[in-house]
Amino acid sequence: MSRIDPKPINRYPWRVRWFLLRQQRKYGRVLAPSYLWGRLPGPFLGVLATLGFFQSKRYPIDAALRSLVSIRIAQLNGCFFCVDLNAHNFLRAAGDEAKAVGVAAWRDSGLYSPRERAALDYAEAVTDRCAAVDGVQIDALRSHFTDDQITALTAWIAFQNMSAKFNAALGAEEYGFCRLPGK
């Protein structure tokens, strides 16, 4: 259960209420982060718009890699809702259950490509202490990504950290999008 109870839907502003009701029809209930973000209508609408931009087909980082990196960020931040949702998204994009399940131990696994490993290493560094990111790490990324893609990956990692930290701090519970072994 979230650490902050949801308000009745009719107490949210109409623009937020419209979104909450659509989500309720789609999933059978409103997802915990939406109730929480909905308390801040302006930022919530900004988060939704930003997420829409990140999820466009033209975004320089593909959905599978974004989702894989997001699972790891969520694990590091203790956001079980985010692990659940991003594992679901990864399976839809890549269909690789072994990678979704094993991402916490990616350093010791042969499942991940050099490109995925570089992105995961960078995501961990940014999540842990972004001031420690150095030129060597950026150069390692450059063997797999253009400078525009590195910028896009960094933006995605920052967004996912904000989202995971918000959800974890307020106890947004997982929905059950993805039932992976060991979860």
C-alpha positions as CSV (number, residue, x, y, z in Angstrom):
1,M,0.0,0.0,0.0
2,S,1.3,3.5,-0.8
3,R,2.4,5.6,2.1
4,I,0.0,8.3,1.0
5,D,-3.6,7.3,0.4
6,P,-5.2,8.2,-2.9
7,K,-7.9,10.9,-2.8
8,P,-11.3,10.0,-4.2
9,I,-11.1,10.4,-8.0
10,N,-13.6,13.3,-8.0
11,R,-11.2,15.4,-5.9
12,Y,-8.5,15.4,-8.6
13,P,-8.6,18.2,-11.2
14,W,-10.6,17.2,-14.4
15,R,-7.5,16.7,-16.5
16,V,-6.0,14.3,-14.0
17,R,-9.4,12.7,-13.4
18,W,-9.8,12.0,-17.1
19,F,-6.4,10.2,-17.1
20,L,-7.2,8.3,-13.9
21,L,-10.5,7.1,-15.3
22,R,-8.9,6.0,-18.6
23,Q,-6.3,4.1,-16.6
24,Q,-9.0,2.5,-14.5
25,R,-10.8,1.2,-17.7
26,K,-7.5,-0.1,-19.2
27,Y,-6.1,-1.9,-16.1
28,G,-9.1,-2.4,-13.9
29,R,-7.8,0.1,-11.4
30,V,-5.7,3.3,-11.2
31,L,-2.0,2.6,-10.8
32,A,-0.5,3.8,-7.5
33,P,2.0,6.3,-9.1
34,S,-0.8,8.0,-11.0
35,Y,-2.7,8.7,-7.7
36,L,0.5,10.0,-6.2
37,W,1.6,12.2,-9.1
38,G,-2.0,13.3,-9.6
39,R,-1.8,15.3,-6.4
40,L,0.5,17.6,-8.4
41,P,-1.5,18.2,-11.6
42,G,1.1,20.4,-13.5
43,P,4.1,18.2,-12.8
44,F,2.0,15.1,-13.5
45,L,1.0,16.3,-16.9
46,G,4.6,17.3,-17.6
47,V,5.8,13.8,-16.6
48,L,3.2,12.2,-18.9
49,A,4.2,14.5,-21.8
50,T,7.9,13.7,-21.1
51,L,7.2,10.0,-21.0
52,G,5.3,10.3,-24.3
53,F,8.4,11.9,-25.9
54,F,10.7,9.2,-24.6
55,Q,8.4,6.5,-25.9
56,S,8.1,7.8,-29.4
57,K,9.4,5.5,-32.2
58,R,11.9,8.2,-33.2
59,Y,13.6,8.3,-29.8
60,P,17.3,7.5,-30.3
61,I,17.4,4.6,-27.8
62,D,15.2,1.6,-28.6
63,A,12.4,0.4,-26.3
64,A,14.1,-2.9,-25.4
65,L,17.3,-1.1,-24.2
66,R,15.4,1.6,-22.4
67,S,13.4,-1.1,-20.5
68,L,16.4,-3.2,-19.6
69,V,18.2,-0.2,-18.2
70,S,15.0,0.8,-16.4
71,I,14.7,-2.5,-14.7
72,R,18.2,-2.1,-13.3
73,I,17.6,1.5,-12.2
74,A,14.4,0.4,-10.4
75,Q,16.2,-2.4,-8.7
76,L,18.9,0.0,-7.4
77,N,16.2,2.4,-6.2
78,G,14.0,-0.2,-4.6
79,C,11.0,0.6,-6.8
80,F,9.1,-2.6,-7.1
81,F,6.4,-1.0,-9.2
82,C,9.0,0.1,-11.7
83,V,10.7,-3.3,-11.8
84,D,7.3,-4.9,-12.5
85,L,6.3,-2.4,-15.3
86,N,9.7,-2.3,-16.9
87,A,10.2,-6.1,-16.9
88,H,6.8,-6.2,-18.7
89,N,7.9,-3.6,-21.2
90,F,11.2,-5.4,-21.8
91,L,9.4,-8.7,-22.4
92,R,7.0,-7.0,-24.9
93,A,10.0,-5.3,-26.7
94,A,12.6,-8.1,-26.6
95,G,10.8,-11.2,-25.5
96,D,13.9,-12.3,-23.5
97,E,12.8,-13.5,-20.1
98,A,16.3,-14.6,-19.1
99,K,17.7,-11.1,-19.5
100,A,14.8,-9.6,-17.6
101,V,15.2,-12.0,-14.7
102,G,19.0,-11.8,-14.6
103,V,19.7,-8.1,-15.0
104,A,20.7,-7.6,-11.3
105,A,23.7,-10.0,-12.1
106,W,24.5,-8.7,-15.6
107,R,28.2,-8.2,-14.8
108,D,28.6,-12.0,-14.2
109,S,26.3,-13.1,-17.1
110,G,27.1,-13.8,-20.7
111,L,23.5,-12.9,-21.8
112,Y,24.1,-9.2,-22.4
113,S,25.6,-7.7,-25.5
114,P,28.6,-5.3,-25.2
115,R,26.1,-2.5,-26.1
116,E,23.7,-3.5,-23.3
117,R,26.6,-3.9,-20.8
118,A,27.9,-0.4,-21.6
119,A,24.4,1.0,-21.1
120,L,23.9,-0.9,-17.8
121,D,27.3,0.1,-16.5
122,Y,26.5,3.7,-17.3
123,A,23.0,3.5,-15.7
124,E,24.5,2.1,-12.5
125,A,27.1,4.8,-12.3
126,V,24.6,7.6,-12.9
127,T,22.1,6.1,-10.4
128,D,24.8,5.5,-7.8
129,R,26.8,8.7,-8.0
130,C,26.7,10.6,-11.3
131,A,29.6,12.9,-10.2
132,A,31.8,9.7,-10.5
133,V,31.0,9.4,-14.3
134,D,34.2,10.2,-16.1
135,G,35.5,10.5,-19.7
136,V,36.6,6.8,-19.7
137,Q,33.0,5.7,-19.2
138,I,31.7,8.1,-21.9
139,D,34.4,6.8,-24.2
140,A,33.3,3.3,-23.5
141,L,29.7,4.3,-24.5
142,R,31.0,5.9,-27.7
143,S,32.0,2.5,-29.1
144,H,28.3,1.7,-29.2
145,F,26.4,5.0,-29.3
146,T,26.6,8.3,-31.0
147,D,26.9,11.5,-28.9
148,D,23.2,12.1,-29.5
149,Q,22.4,8.6,-28.3
150,I,24.5,9.1,-25.2
151,T,22.6,12.3,-24.5
152,A,19.3,10.5,-25.0
153,L,20.4,7.6,-22.8
154,T,21.4,10.0,-20.1
155,A,18.1,11.8,-20.3
156,W,16.3,8.5,-20.0
157,I,18.4,7.3,-17.1
158,A,17.7,10.6,-15.3
159,F,14.0,10.4,-15.9
160,Q,13.9,6.8,-14.7
161,N,15.8,7.7,-11.5
162,M,13.4,10.5,-10.8
163,S,10.4,8.2,-11.3
164,A,11.8,5.3,-9.4
165,K,12.9,7.5,-6.4
166,F,9.5,9.2,-6.3
167,N,7.6,5.8,-6.4
168,A,9.9,4.0,-4.0
169,A,9.9,6.9,-1.4
170,L,6.1,6.9,-1.4
171,G,5.7,3.2,-1.5
172,A,3.9,2.8,-4.8
173,E,3.1,-0.9,-4.9
174,E,3.6,-3.1,-7.9
175,Y,0.6,-3.9,-10.1
176,G,1.4,-7.4,-11.3
177,F,2.2,-6.5,-14.9
178,C,4.9,-9.1,-15.1
179,R,5.2,-12.4,-13.2
180,L,8.8,-13.4,-13.5
181,P,10.4,-16.4,-11.7
182,G,11.9,-15.3,-8.4
183,K,9.8,-12.2,-8.1
